[in-house]
Each structure stands twice: as C-alpha cells, then as structure tokens.
C-alpha cells in the first residue's frame, strides 16, 4: 500500500502527469511479465554467449542507423549544425567504420546526439500530454505515441528487405538494447520500492531534456 500510494498526492489525487495511472499500471505489469518471461532471458543468453566486442559492434551498427534519423530531426528542429554533425557521423561510420560496426566518428570527436520525431514535434510547440504506457513498447506520452509511426519508419528494420530479415533485425536490436540494461535493471529492482513510479519519473525527467541553444 505504501508503494502504491507513493505516486499520489497527500489527498490521494493522481500524479498530475499521469491521470491514467490505473490503466498504465496494468499495462506496465503485463510488460514486466513479458520481459521476465522472454526478453530478459534472451538478453542474458546474448550477453553470456556473444563476446563483448561483438556486442559493442552490434550496438554501434544499430546506433549508426539511428544517427541518420537524428540528423533529419535536428534539421527539422532548425538545428542545422547538430544535423550536420550527426549526418557526418553516419557518413564516416557507414564507410570508414565498416557499415557502422566501429564508431570511428566518436573516436574523432563527433559526439552522438540523438533526436527523434517526438522531440521535433516538441520543438514545434506540441505539448507532451499525459504519460502513457504502451503494450510491449513501454513508457511514452501522448505526443510520443503520435510520433511513433513516423519514428518507426526510421527503425533499423526498414533498412532490410524481406519480412523475415526485418523481424530478425528488430529482435536483435531489442535484445541488444535490453542486454545493455541488465545490470541497471537489477539495480532498480534492488532499490526501487515501486518500479512503476521509478520508471515513470525517470522517463518524464528524460523527456524534460532541453535542446542545446542554437550556435
């Protein structure tokens, strides 16, 4: 009871950014079951079987594809310099970095600065709206959910031909990302009295990230 009420105000009112908390908690619980039953075990096997350098290469590969979409969104937000830097990262890593397996651009000082269409909508004045937990996809907001179809057009799977190959690429990316958070997830489970509140507050705090001012 104490954990469940930690996200409520002293008078029992819901979190101002989470008016659908009852629904969100149910979806969160479902996602947690799926994670514990399938995704987390797969990530553990991946971490144990695949050598560290190979896992890093896979992470670099998918991150490189994301840099191309980041470049587009920085330009849409009016951040031409940021867009150029991320575009240069994609170009360097796609060529000199062996299709992105090696982060040559990062070693050269071009820092990775991710951006997506949800952030672009925010820069255009679209508010985030209430917090929302999506089945299988996890934490989101109304604005992020609206932007999701556009952002999915830039997912790694669209770079591959054939439904089977696209599914395999998506599965590998999900497992790779989940493996990178295994240790952090165990830490959260050890210190968080209420995992739902922890992940919600962390997501909303990250969503409050402000863009760097234009140069």
Backbone as CSV, one residue per row, in Angstrom:
resi,resn,N_x,N_y,N_z,CA_x,CA_y,CA_z,C_x,C_y,C_z
1,UNK,0.831,-1.216,0.000,0.000,0.000,0.000,0.850,1.244,0.000
2,UNK,1.942,1.211,0.755,2.824,2.369,0.806,3.436,2.650,-0.538
3,UNK,3.836,1.582,-1.250,4.439,1.769,-2.567,3.437,2.333,-3.553
4,UNK,2.241,1.780,-3.524,1.233,2.215,-4.491,0.838,3.657,-4.271
5,UNK,0.889,4.120,-3.033,0.449,5.479,-2.750,1.560,6.496,-2.878
6,UNK,2.792,6.018,-3.166,3.918,6.949,-3.231,3.801,7.911,-4.392
7,UNK,3.025,7.530,-5.437,2.873,8.400,-6.598,1.657,9.303,-6.470
8,UNK,0.986,9.257,-5.327,-0.204,10.075,-5.150,0.084,11.255,-4.247
9,UNK,-0.702,12.291,-4.375,-0.555,13.458,-3.529,-1.110,13.155,-2.148
10,UNK,-0.854,14.013,-1.147,-1.353,13.750,0.192,-2.862,13.558,0.269
11,UNK,-3.601,14.127,-0.662,-5.055,13.992,-0.622,-5.537,12.858,-1.520
12,UNK,-4.611,12.041,-2.015,-4.984,10.887,-2.809,-5.244,11.177,-4.265
13,UNK,-4.869,12.351,-4.754,-5.083,12.687,-6.148,-3.970,12.063,-6.992
14,UNK,-4.274,11.719,-8.238,-3.264,11.104,-9.099,-2.147,12.080,-9.462
15,UNK,-1.039,11.530,-9.899,0.078,12.337,-10.371,-0.418,13.246,-11.497
16,UNK,-0.094,14.528,-11.487,-0.640,15.449,-12.488,-0.307,15.087,-13.930
17,UNK,0.803,14.384,-14.136,1.180,14.000,-15.492,0.794,12.558,-15.817
18,UNK,0.116,11.912,-14.864,-0.250,10.513,-15.050,-1.709,10.280,-14.645
19,UNK,-2.648,10.914,-15.343,-4.071,10.770,-14.968,-4.636,9.386,-15.241
20,UNK,-3.947,8.588,-16.064,-4.420,7.243,-16.405,-3.593,6.175,-15.676
21,UNK,-3.196,6.489,-14.459,-2.280,5.613,-13.735,-2.826,4.196,-13.575
22,UNK,-4.113,4.050,-13.305,-4.679,2.717,-13.137,-4.463,1.854,-14.369
23,UNK,-4.783,2.397,-15.538,-4.577,1.684,-16.808,-3.094,1.445,-17.055
24,UNK,-2.286,2.482,-16.837,-0.856,2.379,-17.094,-0.188,1.304,-16.240
25,UNK,-0.607,1.205,-14.987,-0.018,0.195,-14.103,-0.335,-1.219,-14.602
26,UNK,-1.523,-1.429,-15.126,-1.885,-2.742,-15.640,-1.035,-3.098,-16.854
27,UNK,-0.850,-2.135,-17.748,-0.024,-2.381,-18.934,1.433,-2.586,-18.521
28,UNK,1.896,-1.802,-17.554,3.257,-1.944,-17.056,3.482,-3.343,-16.490
29,UNK,2.508,-3.832,-15.727,2.611,-5.177,-15.139,2.672,-6.241,-16.235
30,UNK,1.858,-6.070,-17.286,1.873,-7.005,-18.405,3.224,-6.990,-19.105
31,UNK,3.745,-5.790,-19.355,5.052,-5.668,-19.992,6.144,-6.312,-19.155
32,UNK,6.026,-6.161,-17.838,7.018,-6.731,-16.937,7.005,-8.259,-17.009
33,UNK,5.806,-8.826,-17.135,5.680,-10.275,-17.262,6.344,-10.766,-18.548
34,UNK,6.084,-10.071,-19.652,6.679,-10.434,-20.945,8.204,-10.313,-20.878
35,UNK,8.678,-9.248,-20.236,10.116,-9.042,-20.114,10.769,-10.170,-19.320
36,UNK,10.175,-10.501,-18.178,10.736,-11.543,-17.326,10.673,-12.917,-17.992
37,UNK,9.641,-13.154,-18.787,9.448,-14.469,-19.385,10.241,-14.676,-20.670
38,UNK,10.474,-13.607,-21.438,11.089,-13.783,-22.752,12.275,-12.868,-23.037
39,UNK,12.064,-11.564,-22.905,13.096,-10.628,-23.357,14.332,-10.659,-22.462
40,UNK,14.128,-10.614,-21.165,15.256,-10.622,-20.231,16.077,-11.904,-20.318
41,UNK,15.448,-13.095,-20.346,16.240,-14.318,-20.503,17.038,-14.338,-21.810
42,UNK,16.426,-13.863,-22.902,17.130,-13.820,-24.181,18.327,-12.883,-24.102
43,UNK,18.152,-11.763,-23.405,19.248,-10.804,-23.253,20.381,-11.405,-22.422
44,UNK,20.037,-12.175,-21.408,21.061,-12.819,-20.576,21.880,-13.810,-21.405
45,UNK,21.195,-14.630,-22.206,21.888,-15.594,-23.063,22.783,-14.862,-24.055
46,UNK,22.255,-13.804,-24.634,23.023,-12.993,-25.598,24.285,-12.448,-24.946
47,UNK,24.158,-11.950,-23.735,25.307,-11.386,-23.029,26.333,-12.453,-22.675
48,UNK,25.861,-13.643,-22.330,26.760,-14.714,-21.927,27.449,-15.385,-23.112
49,UNK,26.761,-15.455,-24.248,27.280,-16.192,-25.398,28.090,-15.312,-26.353
50,UNK,27.614,-14.111,-26.579,28.266,-13.225,-27.557,29.381,-12.429,-26.872
51,UNK,30.597,-12.452,-27.418,31.713,-11.703,-26.815,31.429,-10.203,-26.765
52,UNK,32.029,-9.544,-25.785,31.817,-8.113,-25.601,32.075,-7.278,-26.846
53,UNK,33.219,-7.470,-27.547,33.476,-6.667,-28.748,32.396,-6.846,-29.820
54,UNK,31.877,-8.066,-29.938,30.828,-8.309,-30.931,29.533,-7.609,-30.524
55,UNK,29.218,-7.639,-29.218,28.007,-6.940,-28.750,28.145,-5.445,-28.989
56,UNK,29.337,-4.906,-28.770,29.546,-3.480,-29.000,29.401,-3.138,-30.477
57,UNK,29.879,-4.035,-31.347,29.757,-3.809,-32.786,28.295,-3.792,-33.204
58,UNK,27.494,-4.698,-32.645,26.055,-4.734,-32.954,25.391,-3.443,-32.485
59,UNK,25.726,-3.016,-31.268,25.163,-1.770,-30.735,25.563,-0.579,-31.606
60,UNK,26.825,-0.553,-32.034,27.296,0.531,-32.901,26.541,0.539,-34.229
61,UNK,26.291,-0.655,-34.769,25.614,-0.765,-36.062,24.224,-0.156,-36.011
62,UNK,23.442,-0.546,-35.006,22.093,-0.013,-34.900,22.107,1.469,-34.516
63,UNK,23.064,1.851,-33.684,23.189,3.259,-33.330,23.522,4.118,-34.532
64,UNK,24.308,3.576,-35.452,24.667,4.319,-36.654,23.448,4.581,-37.528
65,UNK,22.577,3.593,-37.653,21.349,3.797,-38.428,20.484,4.870,-37.771
66,UNK,20.491,4.902,-36.431,19.742,5.925,-35.719,20.297,7.320,-35.940
67,UNK,21.611,7.425,-36.179,22.226,8.736,-36.410,21.663,9.412,-37.657
68,UNK,21.338,8.613,-38.664,20.776,9.192,-39.892,19.435,9.855,-39.608
69,UNK,18.594,9.192,-38.810,17.296,9.767,-38.456,17.459,10.954,-37.523
70,UNK,18.444,10.900,-36.652,18.717,12.035,-35.764,19.095,13.265,-36.578
71,UNK,19.892,13.057,-37.616,20.312,14.175,-38.462,19.103,14.857,-39.089
72,UNK,18.169,14.052,-39.573,16.954,14.608,-40.194,16.165,15.426,-39.176
73,UNK,15.997,14.891,-37.971,15.190,15.576,-36.967,15.858,16.843,-36.448
74,UNK,17.177,16.846,-36.300,17.849,18.084,-35.884,17.624,19.189,-36.909
75,UNK,17.665,18.831,-38.189,17.423,19.829,-39.240,15.980,20.329,-39.167
76,UNK,15.033,19.410,-38.961,13.627,19.801,-38.844,13.399,20.717,-37.647
77,UNK,14.238,20.590,-36.635,14.133,21.440,-35.451,14.880,22.760,-35.626
78,UNK,15.499,22.941,-36.777,16.231,24.176,-37.037,17.656,24.158,-36.538
79,UNK,18.107,23.015,-36.040,19.482,22.878,-35.543,20.359,22.325,-36.657
80,UNK,20.738,23.190,-37.584,21.471,22.769,-38.776,22.845,22.206,-38.402
81,UNK,23.524,22.829,-37.458,24.850,22.352,-37.051,24.761,20.947,-36.465
82,UNK,23.777,20.751,-35.576,23.601,19.422,-34.979,23.274,18.389,-36.057
83,UNK,22.411,18.783,-36.986,22.057,17.873,-38.068,23.263,17.501,-38.917
84,UNK,24.103,18.494,-39.183,25.308,18.236,-39.967,26.274,17.306,-39.248
85,UNK,26.411,17.481,-37.946,27.310,16.634,-37.173,26.841,15.189,-37.164
86,UNK,25.525,15.003,-36.959,25.010,13.632,-36.942,25.040,13.009,-38.332
87,UNK,24.826,13.828,-39.346,24.945,13.333,-40.712,26.376,12.920,-41.018
88,UNK,27.332,13.695,-40.519,28.744,13.349,-40.716,29.091,12.062,-39.969
89,UNK,28.532,11.909,-38.761,28.753,10.665,-38.010,28.290,9.463,-38.840
90,UNK,27.086,9.582,-39.404,26.542,8.485,-40.197,27.419,8.197,-41.412
91,UNK,27.872,9.240,-42.086,28.694,9.057,-43.285,30.039,8.406,-42.949
92,UNK,30.704,8.915,-41.907,32.009,8.370,-41.533,31.906,6.920,-41.067
93,UNK,30.935,6.670,-40.190,30.817,5.325,-39.641,30.314,4.315,-40.664
94,UNK,29.512,4.766,-41.618,28.995,3.859,-42.643,30.075,3.457,-43.635
95,UNK,31.101,4.274,-43.752,32.177,3.985,-44.716,33.435,3.509,-43.986
96,UNK,34.101,4.414,-43.306,35.335,4.075,-42.605,35.096,3.140,-41.426
97,UNK,33.894,3.181,-40.891,33.575,2.354,-39.725,32.943,1.025,-40.072
98,UNK,33.102,0.572,-41.302,32.609,-0.747,-41.721,31.108,-0.890,-41.455
99,UNK,30.326,-0.061,-42.120,28.861,-0.080,-42.020,28.374,0.228,-40.609
100,UNK,29.198,0.957,-39.855,28.783,1.373,-38.526,29.194,0.448,-37.410
101,UNK,29.886,-0.637,-37.725,30.315,-1.575,-36.681,31.340,-0.945,-35.734
102,UNK,32.077,0.024,-36.245,33.074,0.730,-35.443,32.702,2.208,-35.397
103,UNK,32.712,2.795,-34.224,32.345,4.204,-34.071,33.572,5.089,-34.318
104,UNK,33.947,5.156,-35.587,35.094,5.985,-35.970,34.820,7.453,-35.678
105,UNK,33.609,7.896,-35.936,33.251,9.300,-35.734,33.375,9.691,-34.268
106,UNK,32.961,8.817,-33.380,33.070,9.106,-31.956,34.511,9.255,-31.532
107,UNK,35.374,8.397,-32.054,36.793,8.482,-31.729,37.409,9.761,-32.284
108,UNK,36.791,10.283,-33.356,37.296,11.522,-33.965,36.725,12.760,-33.286
109,UNK,35.846,12.586,-32.308,35.312,13.728,-31.569,33.922,14.167,-31.955
110,UNK,33.268,13.434,-32.874,31.898,13.773,-33.251,30.962,13.056,-32.283
111,UNK,30.421,13.792,-31.326,29.601,13.204,-30.277,28.228,12.828,-30.794
112,UNK,27.734,11.689,-30.310,26.399,11.230,-30.692,25.349,12.047,-29.957
113,UNK,24.403,12.638,-30.683,23.323,13.414,-30.088,22.018,12.990,-30.759
114,UNK,21.312,12.100,-30.083,20.109,11.511,-30.672,18.951,12.497,-30.682
115,UNK,18.093,12.354,-31.678,16.866,13.147,-31.779,15.843,12.314,-32.529
116,UNK,14.570,12.470,-32.151,13.519,11.740,-32.848,12.377,12.687,-33.195
117,UNK,11.353,12.144,-33.850,10.268,12.996,-34.317,9.420,13.522,-33.173
118,UNK,9.364,12.783,-32.062,8.634,13.282,-30.900,9.262,14.570,-30.391
119,UNK,10.587,14.607,-30.344,11.282,15.831,-29.935,11.075,16.938,-30.951
120,UNK,11.000,16.564,-32.220,10.748,17.553,-33.260,9.379,18.197,-33.074
121,UNK,8.380,17.372,-32.785,7.047,17.920,-32.511,7.094,18.864,-31.318
122,UNK,7.875,18.508,-30.304,8.023,19.365,-29.140,8.628,20.701,-29.501
123,UNK,9.609,20.682,-30.386,10.237,21.938,-30.807,9.280,22.791,-31.615
124,UNK,8.259,22.174,-32.186,7.243,22.905,-32.950,6.101,23.379,-32.062
125,UNK,6.205,23.136,-30.771,5.208,23.629,-29.830,4.139,22.639,-29.415
126,UNK,4.276,21.386,-29.825,3.293,20.370,-29.445,3.617,19.866,-28.035
127,UNK,2.665,19.965,-27.126,2.873,19.519,-25.757,2.958,18.008,-25.646
128,UNK,3.584,17.531,-24.557,3.752,16.091,-24.384,2.434,15.380,-24.123
129,UNK,1.546,16.010,-23.376,0.311,15.339,-22.988,0.567,14.368,-21.854
130,UNK,-0.456,13.643,-21.426,-0.317,12.727,-20.296,0.654,11.584,-20.556
131,UNK,1.161,11.045,-19.463,2.025,9.865,-19.505,1.193,8.666,-19.927
132,UNK,1.803,7.768,-20.717,1.071,6.621,-21.234,2.029,5.445,-21.380
133,UNK,1.636,4.289,-20.875,2.437,3.077,-21.026,1.823,2.243,-22.147
134,UNK,2.637,1.929,-23.161,2.158,1.183,-24.323,2.462,-0.306,-24.171
135,UNK,1.550,-1.167,-24.599,1.823,-2.606,-24.544,3.093,-2.961,-25.313
136,UNK,4.003,-3.660,-24.662,5.279,-4.124,-25.203,6.282,-2.995,-25.455
137,UNK,5.822,-1.821,-25.817,6.716,-0.714,-26.145,7.127,0.100,-24.927
138,UNK,6.351,0.042,-23.862,6.747,0.680,-22.614,6.360,2.139,-22.466
139,UNK,7.123,2.893,-21.653,6.786,4.284,-21.313,6.685,5.185,-22.544
140,UNK,5.721,6.091,-22.495,5.522,7.037,-23.583,4.695,8.198,-23.057
141,UNK,4.341,9.103,-23.940,3.367,10.155,-23.670,2.456,10.214,-24.892
142,UNK,1.405,11.007,-24.817,0.504,11.106,-25.957,1.253,11.609,-27.188
143,UNK,2.098,12.634,-26.999,2.855,13.163,-28.145,3.817,12.123,-28.698
144,UNK,4.510,11.423,-27.823,5.467,10.409,-28.276,4.750,9.282,-29.014
145,UNK,3.536,8.955,-28.564,2.763,7.910,-29.225,2.316,8.343,-30.609
146,UNK,1.912,9.602,-30.743,1.523,10.127,-32.053,2.709,10.109,-33.015
147,UNK,3.901,10.394,-32.483,5.107,10.440,-33.318,5.647,9.057,-33.629
148,UNK,5.197,8.058,-32.890,5.767,6.717,-33.019,5.718,6.145,-34.434
149,UNK,4.593,6.258,-35.159,4.584,5.709,-36.526,5.644,6.330,-37.417
150,UNK,5.896,7.632,-37.251,6.913,8.290,-38.063,8.299,7.818,-37.649
151,UNK,8.535,7.738,-36.333,9.835,7.279,-35.863,10.102,5.834,-36.278
152,UNK,9.063,5.028,-36.345,9.248,3.624,-36.725,9.674,3.484,-38.175
153,UNK,9.381,4.487,-39.001,9.820,4.452,-40.391,11.341,4.502,-40.486
154,UNK,11.981,4.962,-39.424,13.435,5.065,-39.422,14.084,3.963,-38.592
155,UNK,13.316,2.994,-38.115,13.880,1.902,-37.348,14.808,1.078,-38.229
156,UNK,15.684,0.348,-37.596,16.672,-0.430,-38.335,16.034,-1.413,-39.308
157,UNK,14.860,-1.948,-38.952,14.248,-2.986,-39.776,13.916,-2.506,-41.189
158,UNK,13.657,-1.202,-41.360,13.265,-0.716,-42.679,14.450,-0.679,-43.640
159,UNK,15.660,-0.842,-43.130,16.839,-0.856,-43.975,17.049,-2.222,-44.623
160,UNK,16.249,-3.208,-44.236,16.427,-4.559,-44.733,15.228,-4.980,-45.578
161,UNK,15.488,-5.873,-46.549,14.435,-6.389,-47.410,13.899,-7.704,-46.844
162,UNK,12.622,-7.914,-46.997,12.024,-9.164,-46.568,11.534,-9.119,-45.140
163,UNK,10.331,-9.639,-44.926,9.728,-9.590,-43.598,10.557,-10.368,-42.578
164,UNK,11.093,-11.518,-42.977,11.883,-12.333,-42.065,13.138,-11.623,-41.604
165,UNK,13.823,-10.981,-42.533,15.047,-10.254,-42.202,14.742,-9.048,-41.317
166,UNK,13.657,-8.355,-41.611,13.262,-7.207,-40.807,12.918,-7.628,-39.379
167,UNK,12.213,-8.745,-39.252,11.861,-9.252,-37.921,13.108,-9.647,-37.143
168,UNK,14.041,-10.296,-37.819,15.282,-10.705,-37.168,16.083,-9.494,-36.709
169,UNK,16.130,-8.452,-37.553,16.866,-7.236,-37.198,16.231,-6.551,-35.999
170,UNK,14.904,-6.494,-35.979,14.200,-5.882,-34.851,14.450,-6.655,-33.570
171,UNK,14.377,-7.994,-33.650,14.607,-8.832,-32.470,16.028,-8.654,-31.947
172,UNK,17.003,-8.614,-32.857,18.386,-8.444,-32.436,18.598,-7.085,-31.777
173,UNK,17.980,-6.053,-32.328,18.128,-4.721,-31.744,17.511,-4.654,-30.352
174,UNK,16.325,-5.250,-30.187,15.657,-5.257,-28.879,16.507,-5.996,-27.849
175,UNK,17.023,-7.157,-28.236,17.833,-7.948,-27.303,19.134,-7.227,-26.975
176,UNK,19.733,-6.577,-27.969,20.972,-5.839,-27.743,20.766,-4.707,-26.750
177,UNK,19.685,-3.960,-26.936,19.385,-2.847,-26.030,19.074,-3.367,-24.632
178,UNK,18.283,-4.435,-24.572,17.918,-4.986,-23.255,19.148,-5.512,-22.522
179,UNK,20.071,-6.120,-23.240,21.287,-6.638,-22.614,22.116,-5.516,-22.008
180,UNK,22.100,-4.357,-22.637,22.889,-3.234,-22.131,22.320,-2.667,-20.839
181,UNK,21.052,-3.015,-20.531,20.409,-2.506,-19.320,20.213,-3.577,-18.242
182,UNK,20.818,-4.741,-18.435,20.625,-5.821,-17.469,21.096,-5.421,-16.069
183,UNK,22.291,-4.890,-15.989,22.833,-4.529,-14.681,22.043,-3.388,-14.051
184,UNK,21.680,-2.399,-14.866,20.900,-1.276,-14.346,19.533,-1.744,-13.872
185,UNK,18.936,-2.692,-14.607,17.637,-3.204,-14.218,17.681,-3.918,-12.881
186,UNK,18.744,-4.679,-12.663,18.891,-5.368,-11.380,19.072,-4.367,-10.243
187,UNK,19.765,-3.278,-10.525,19.956,-2.239,-9.516,18.626,-1.597,-9.151
188,UNK,17.812,-1.313,-10.164,16.499,-0.716,-9.916,15.645,-1.653,-9.066
189,UNK,15.662,-2.935,-9.407,14.868,-3.903,-8.653,15.310,-3.972,-7.195
190,UNK,16.579,-3.637,-6.959,17.085,-3.710,-5.604,16.792,-2.481,-4.763
191,UNK,16.614,-1.316,-5.423,16.470,-0.082,-4.649,15.091,0.562,-4.774
192,UNK,14.353,0.247,-5.825,13.070,0.924,-6.062,11.945,0.222,-5.309
193,UNK,11.256,0.951,-4.446,10.106,0.395,-3.751,8.954,0.159,-4.720
194,UNK,8.856,1.000,-5.724,7.780,0.894,-6.708,8.385,1.083,-8.096
195,UNK,8.562,-0.016,-8.825,9.201,0.047,-10.140,8.418,0.939,-11.092
196,UNK,7.100,0.896,-11.021,6.283,1.715,-11.925,6.602,3.194,-11.748
197,UNK,6.591,3.656,-10.496,6.868,5.062,-10.214,8.280,5.433,-10.635
198,UNK,9.230,4.543,-10.381,10.626,4.821,-10.737,10.768,5.037,-12.235
199,UNK,10.217,4.113,-13.027,10.354,4.215,-14.481,9.560,5.394,-15.034
200,UNK,8.397,5.666,-14.463,7.606,6.813,-14.927,8.361,8.118,-14.697
201,UNK,8.864,8.302,-13.476,9.543,9.547,-13.148,10.832,9.698,-13.953
202,UNK,11.530,8.573,-14.177,12.756,8.624,-14.967,12.451,9.014,-16.408
203,UNK,11.370,8.463,-16.956,11.003,8.775,-18.338,10.603,10.240,-18.480
204,UNK,9.788,10.726,-17.565,9.343,12.114,-17.634,10.489,13.081,-17.423
205,UNK,11.437,12.702,-16.566,12.591,13.566,-16.342,13.440,13.645,-17.604
206,UNK,13.607,12.510,-18.260,14.366,12.485,-19.513,13.645,13.291,-20.588
207,UNK,12.318,13.235,-20.578,11.532,13.980,-21.562,11.649,15.480,-21.368
208,UNK,12.074,15.893,-20.187,12.230,17.317,-19.905,13.556,17.871,-20.412
209,UNK,14.351,16.990,-21.031,15.636,17.431,-21.555,15.443,18.587,-22.532
210,UNK,16.206,19.616,-22.323,16.112,20.790,-23.197,17.180,20.742,-24.279
211,UNK,16.794,21.119,-25.480,17.758,21.145,-26.560,18.843,22.173,-26.283
212,UNK,20.001,21.904,-26.813,21.067,22.899,-26.729,20.661,24.121,-27.535
213,UNK,21.003,25.307,-27.055,20.689,26.501,-27.830,21.414,26.524,-29.158
214,UNK,20.817,27.181,-30.097,21.457,27.287,-31.425,22.778,28.012,-31.309
215,UNK,23.734,27.522,-32.096,25.065,28.130,-32.075,25.017,29.496,-32.758
